[in-house]
Amino acid sequence: MSEAVASEADGEARDLLEAVVRIPSVSHDEREAAERLADFFEAHDREVWIDDVGNVRAPADDGVLLTSHIDTVPGDIPVRVEETDDGDVLWGRGSVDAKGPLCAMAVAAVRTGASFVGVVREEVDSTGGRFLVEDRDSAPDAVVNGEPSGWEGITLGYRGLLGGTYVATSESGHSSRPDNNAIQDAMDWWSAVEDEFAKDEWHPVFERVTCKPVDFRGGISDDGLSVEATMQVQLRVPPEYSTDEIREMADGHLGNGTVNWDDKVEPVMQSPRTSVARAFRAAIRSHGGDPTLLRKTGTSDMNVYARAWNCPMVTYGPGDSDLDHAPNEHIHLAEYDRAVAVLTDVTERLL
């Protein structure tokens, strides 16, 4: 965290954050936290409702849409505020990913009159973000998506995701036979895919296709007549490719077996010269920071919004992204205060 921190604690913003962090909101169980957010907007005389999938919708000036996610991954981290030499620190699941950004955006929205949406299930399938783009009649003029970047960081890009399930079957036979069984077919296909996208270590991770098997099951079938193999795989897709291009390259190595590609998220890379990016650089500098442009190797709801809406956008929020999903997740409240100030400044500039 930068040495430049807020000189005074933002009591209203901190109270909201601690209250929301204290409410567990693992994906599919966000309702109580959503209601607490809605109460915050109602207390500020803002129109607000919870929509059909559980998103908190507080529409206002669509010159800027501030949006982040309510859900968290599982993990019980006792919520507490700890006094340190560097200031107060809030511990708890979601304090970084992404209730810090979420609550900072809620506060900025009520102070500036910008539109706000808190979405659900970003951590599993982006149900809330996907519903939002389908349910809106038109795109906002600009979007700020909330994820931890550090208060001086501005995230412009995310890799995409291609996920699927490989299935192969072969006749059963004695293990001394030299021909492949389905398990070997699966291993051979995956090795060929990894070789296809292999890069030297010096090649930036953001610009690589990275390949990960996430589940594997194989063996003799229940009737004893065949060998079966099932493997779930994920490939992270840099902006130079589309998911369709990666699928065609991976399918080109298939022998025995098929893949059902059932999860596709396109990569996104925004220009640093958009109105939103420029506003963030100016605001961060005005609050004593040194803006840093970031590219993230994962995915976020920004991928969904960029696919649907042709408008400038960035991702921004307080917190150290290295603490996402970690057992020691915590956020420095002085950094959170500064992010609230930056978001408020940026939104006022854009509106």
PEFENNOR-V562044 format. One record per residue. RES is the residue in three letters. SS is DSSP state (~ for helix, > for strand, _ for the rest). PSI is psi in whole degrees, 0 to 359 (* if undefined). D_FIRST is the distance of its C-alpha to the first C-alpha in Angstrom with 2 decimals. Layout:
# PEFENNOR-V562044
res & ss & psi & d_first
RES & SS & PSI & D_FIRST
RES & SS & PSI & D_FIRST
This chain:
# PEFENNOR-V562044
res & ss & psi & d_first
MET & _ & 142 & 0.00
SER & _ & 156 & 3.79
GLU & _ & 336 & 6.57
ALA & _ & 111 & 8.27
VAL & _ & 164 & 8.60
ALA & _ & 138 & 11.93
SER & _ & 336 & 14.65
GLU & _ & 143 & 16.67
ALA & _ & 139 & 16.32
ASP & _ & 92 & 17.72
GLY & ~ & 314 & 20.36
GLU & ~ & 314 & 22.02
ALA & ~ & 318 & 19.00
ARG & ~ & 321 & 17.84
ASP & ~ & 318 & 21.47
LEU & ~ & 314 & 21.84
LEU & ~ & 312 & 18.85
GLU & ~ & 320 & 20.02
ALA & ~ & 317 & 23.55
VAL & ~ & 322 & 22.93
VAL & ~ & 328 & 20.91
ARG & _ & 346 & 23.87
ILE & _ & 113 & 26.24
PRO & _ & 140 & 26.50
SER & _ & 53 & 26.73
VAL & > & 147 & 27.29
SER & _ & 136 & 28.75
HIS & _ & 356 & 32.29
ASP & _ & 52 & 31.69
GLU & _ & 359 & 29.55
ARG & ~ & 314 & 32.25
GLU & ~ & 318 & 31.27
ALA & ~ & 323 & 27.65
ALA & ~ & 319 & 29.12
GLU & ~ & 325 & 31.52
ARG & ~ & 321 & 28.85
LEU & ~ & 317 & 27.10
ALA & ~ & 321 & 30.55
ASP & ~ & 322 & 31.27
PHE & ~ & 316 & 28.27
PHE & ~ & 321 & 29.71
GLU & ~ & 322 & 33.21
ALA & ~ & 340 & 32.20
HIS & _ & 20 & 31.16
ASP & _ & 37 & 34.53
ARG & _ & 141 & 33.20
GLU & _ & 134 & 35.32
VAL & _ & 146 & 33.86
TRP & > & 165 & 35.30
ILE & > & 122 & 34.61
ASP & _ & 188 & 36.24
ASP & _ & 334 & 38.39
VAL & _ & 354 & 35.67
GLY & _ & 2 & 33.41
ASN & _ & 146 & 31.04
VAL & > & 117 & 30.19
ARG & > & 121 & 31.57
ALA & > & 76 & 31.08
PRO & _ & 147 & 32.58
ALA & _ & 237 & 32.58
ASP & > & 114 & 31.90
ASP & > & 11 & 31.55
GLY & > & 333 & 30.21
VAL & > & 131 & 26.87
LEU & > & 119 & 26.52
LEU & > & 125 & 23.29
THR & > & 140 & 23.38
SER & > & 178 & 21.52
HIS & > & 149 & 22.93
ILE & _ & 329 & 24.01
ASP & _ & 159 & 24.83
THR & > & 168 & 22.97
VAL & _ & 164 & 24.07
PRO & _ & 160 & 25.98
GLY & _ & 121 & 24.55
ASP & _ & 103 & 25.03
ILE & _ & 114 & 21.93
PRO & _ & 129 & 22.98
VAL & _ & 127 & 21.21
ARG & > & 156 & 20.03
VAL & > & 121 & 17.72
GLU & > & 130 & 16.69
GLU & > & 127 & 16.17
THR & > & 173 & 13.88
ASP & _ & 335 & 13.28
ASP & _ & 10 & 9.73
GLY & > & 182 & 11.60
ASP & > & 142 & 13.19
VAL & > & 129 & 12.27
LEU & > & 123 & 14.59
TRP & > & 145 & 16.12
GLY & _ & 152 & 18.54
ARG & _ & 128 & 19.66
GLY & _ & 354 & 18.41
SER & _ & 327 & 15.50
VAL & _ & 309 & 13.37
ASP & _ & 96 & 16.40
ALA & _ & 37 & 17.27
LYS & ~ & 335 & 18.00
GLY & ~ & 303 & 14.66
PRO & ~ & 319 & 15.46
LEU & ~ & 309 & 19.13
CYS & ~ & 325 & 19.10
ALA & ~ & 320 & 16.91
MET & ~ & 321 & 19.60
ALA & ~ & 316 & 22.40
VAL & ~ & 315 & 21.47
ALA & ~ & 324 & 21.15
ALA & ~ & 317 & 24.46
VAL & ~ & 335 & 26.39
ARG & ~ & 341 & 25.24
THR & ~ & 343 & 26.20
GLY & _ & 18 & 29.01
ALA & > & 159 & 27.51
SER & > & 152 & 28.69
PHE & > & 142 & 26.75
VAL & > & 127 & 27.36
GLY & > & 118 & 25.84
VAL & > & 162 & 27.24
VAL & _ & 159 & 28.37
ARG & _ & 30 & 28.56
GLU & _ & 327 & 25.93
GLU & _ & 345 & 25.28
VAL & _ & 309 & 28.97
ASP & _ & 11 & 30.80
SER & _ & 36 & 29.23
THR & ~ & 314 & 32.27
GLY & ~ & 314 & 30.72
GLY & ~ & 318 & 29.50
ARG & ~ & 319 & 32.83
PHE & ~ & 321 & 34.82
LEU & ~ & 314 & 32.98
VAL & ~ & 330 & 33.93
GLU & ~ & 329 & 37.46
ASP & ~ & 336 & 37.94
ARG & _ & 146 & 36.85
ASP & _ & 331 & 39.58
SER & _ & 167 & 37.42
ALA & _ & 150 & 33.98
PRO & _ & 170 & 31.60
ASP & _ & 331 & 30.99
ALA & > & 154 & 27.29
VAL & > & 135 & 24.94
VAL & > & 114 & 21.27
ASN & > & 140 & 20.67
GLY & > & 113 & 17.98
GLU & _ & 155 & 15.92
PRO & _ & 128 & 12.25
SER & _ & 357 & 10.74
GLY & _ & 148 & 7.19
TRP & _ & 343 & 8.03
GLU & _ & 357 & 8.61
GLY & > & 143 & 10.52
ILE & > & 113 & 14.28
THR & > & 122 & 16.30
LEU & > & 340 & 19.85
GLY & > & 150 & 21.55
TYR & > & 144 & 22.40
ARG & _ & 159 & 25.14
GLY & > & 184 & 28.17
LEU & > & 134 & 29.92
LEU & > & 119 & 33.56
GLY & > & 147 & 34.74
GLY & > & 179 & 38.26
THR & > & 120 & 40.78
TYR & > & 135 & 43.16
VAL & > & 132 & 46.55
ALA & > & 151 & 49.44
THR & > & 140 & 52.77
SER & > & 161 & 55.37
GLU & > & 143 & 58.70
SER & _ & 155 & 58.64
GLY & _ & 173 & 60.39
HIS & _ & 142 & 60.62
SER & _ & 350 & 57.50
SER & _ & 349 & 59.71
ARG & _ & 142 & 60.11
PRO & _ & 340 & 58.37
ASP & _ & 153 & 57.35
ASN & _ & 146 & 53.88
ASN & _ & 181 & 53.23
ALA & ~ & 327 & 50.66
ILE & ~ & 317 & 47.95
GLN & ~ & 323 & 48.44
ASP & ~ & 317 & 48.51
ALA & ~ & 316 & 45.10
MET & ~ & 320 & 43.71
ASP & ~ & 317 & 45.35
TRP & ~ & 315 & 44.04
TRP & ~ & 323 & 40.44
SER & ~ & 320 & 40.72
ALA & ~ & 322 & 42.12
VAL & ~ & 314 & 39.27
GLU & ~ & 319 & 36.67
ASP & ~ & 323 & 38.71
GLU & ~ & 321 & 38.94
PHE & _ & 12 & 35.20
ALA & _ & 139 & 34.35
LYS & _ & 159 & 32.22
ASP & _ & 158 & 31.38
GLU & _ & 332 & 28.12
TRP & _ & 344 & 26.95
HIS & _ & 128 & 27.29
PRO & _ & 137 & 23.95
VAL & ~ & 321 & 23.59
PHE & ~ & 331 & 23.14
GLU & ~ & 6 & 26.55
ARG & _ & 155 & 28.33
VAL & _ & 116 & 30.40
THR & > & 142 & 29.34
CYS & > & 128 & 31.97
LYS & > & 123 & 31.65
PRO & > & 135 & 34.52
VAL & > & 351 & 33.42
ASP & > & 143 & 36.80
PHE & > & 133 & 40.17
ARG & > & 134 & 43.53
GLY & > & 158 & 46.85
GLY & > & 190 & 50.26
ILE & > & 137 & 53.86
SER & _ & 164 & 54.56
ASP & _ & 327 & 56.09
ASP & _ & 357 & 59.54
GLY & _ & 8 & 59.24
LEU & _ & 352 & 60.26
SER & > & 165 & 57.04
VAL & > & 133 & 53.67
GLU & > & 148 & 50.68
ALA & > & 133 & 47.08
THR & > & 128 & 44.25
MET & > & 126 & 40.73
GLN & > & 134 & 37.79
VAL & > & 155 & 35.58
GLN & > & 137 & 32.53
LEU & > & 128 & 31.83
ARG & > & 133 & 28.64
VAL & > & 117 & 29.76
PRO & _ & 163 & 28.12
PRO & _ & 342 & 28.99
GLU & _ & 348 & 31.87
TYR & _ & 160 & 33.81
SER & _ & 164 & 34.98
THR & ~ & 328 & 35.39
ASP & ~ & 321 & 39.16
GLU & ~ & 318 & 39.08
ILE & ~ & 320 & 37.25
ARG & ~ & 315 & 39.70
GLU & ~ & 321 & 42.67
MET & ~ & 319 & 41.45
ALA & ~ & 318 & 40.89
ASP & ~ & 333 & 44.21
GLY & _ & 345 & 45.95
HIS & _ & 4 & 45.67
LEU & _ & 138 & 47.29
GLY & _ & 257 & 50.56
ASN & _ & 132 & 51.56
GLY & _ & 159 & 49.18
THR & > & 161 & 47.50
VAL & > & 130 & 44.01
ASN & > & 103 & 43.28
TRP & > & 105 & 40.15
ASP & > & 4 & 39.05
ASP & > & 113 & 35.35
LYS & > & 122 & 34.39
VAL & > & 121 & 31.20
GLU & _ & 147 & 31.13
PRO & _ & 163 & 28.17
VAL & > & 140 & 26.53
MET & > & 115 & 25.17
GLN & _ & 154 & 24.73
SER & _ & 144 & 25.17
PRO & _ & 356 & 22.38
ARG & _ & 9 & 25.13
THR & _ & 166 & 25.74
SER & ~ & 324 & 25.66
VAL & ~ & 314 & 22.72
ALA & ~ & 318 & 20.53
ARG & ~ & 320 & 21.63
ALA & ~ & 321 & 20.92
PHE & ~ & 318 & 17.28
ARG & ~ & 317 & 16.85
ALA & ~ & 317 & 18.66
ALA & ~ & 318 & 16.86
ILE & ~ & 317 & 13.29
ARG & ~ & 320 & 14.82
SER & ~ & 338 & 16.72
HIS & _ & 16 & 13.75
GLY & _ & 13 & 12.35
GLY & _ & 173 & 10.15
ASP & _ & 102 & 11.16
PRO & _ & 138 & 12.40
THR & > & 128 & 12.39
LEU & > & 131 & 15.40
LEU & > & 152 & 15.36
ARG & > & 127 & 18.34
LYS & > & 144 & 18.34
THR & _ & 349 & 21.01
GLY & _ & 208 & 21.94
THR & _ & 166 & 23.45
SER & _ & 181 & 22.80
ASP & ~ & 342 & 24.95
MET & ~ & 326 & 24.16
ASN & ~ & 319 & 26.68
VAL & ~ & 315 & 29.23
TYR & ~ & 319 & 28.75
ALA & ~ & 328 & 28.90
ARG & ~ & 326 & 32.10
ALA & ~ & 328 & 33.72
TRP & _ & 127 & 32.54
ASN & _ & 74 & 32.90
CYS & _ & 158 & 30.29
PRO & > & 144 & 26.94
MET & > & 156 & 23.89
VAL & > & 170 & 20.25
THR & > & 138 & 17.91
TYR & > & 150 & 14.75
GLY & _ & 155 & 12.75
PRO & _ & 160 & 9.69
GLY & _ & 154 & 8.65
ASP & _ & 114 & 8.22
SER & ~ & 344 & 11.72
ASP & ~ & 344 & 12.43
LEU & ~ & 0 & 13.10
ASP & _ & 128 & 15.69
HIS & _ & 7 & 19.00
ALA & _ & 157 & 17.83
PRO & _ & 349 & 19.58
ASN & _ & 36 & 16.47
GLU & _ & 127 & 14.88
HIS & > & 161 & 12.67
ILE & > & 138 & 10.15
HIS & > & 123 & 8.40
LEU & ~ & 334 & 10.97
ALA & ~ & 322 & 9.55
GLU & ~ & 319 & 7.24
TYR & ~ & 314 & 10.61
ASP & ~ & 316 & 12.53
ARG & ~ & 321 & 10.95
ALA & ~ & 322 & 11.68
VAL & ~ & 316 & 15.13
ALA & ~ & 318 & 15.72
VAL & ~ & 314 & 14.93
LEU & ~ & 319 & 17.14
THR & ~ & 316 & 19.79
ASP & ~ & 311 & 19.87
VAL & ~ & 314 & 20.17
THR & ~ & 319 & 22.84
GLU & ~ & 320 & 24.78
ARG & ~ & 316 & 24.83
LEU & ~ & 329 & 26.16
LEU & _ & * & 28.64
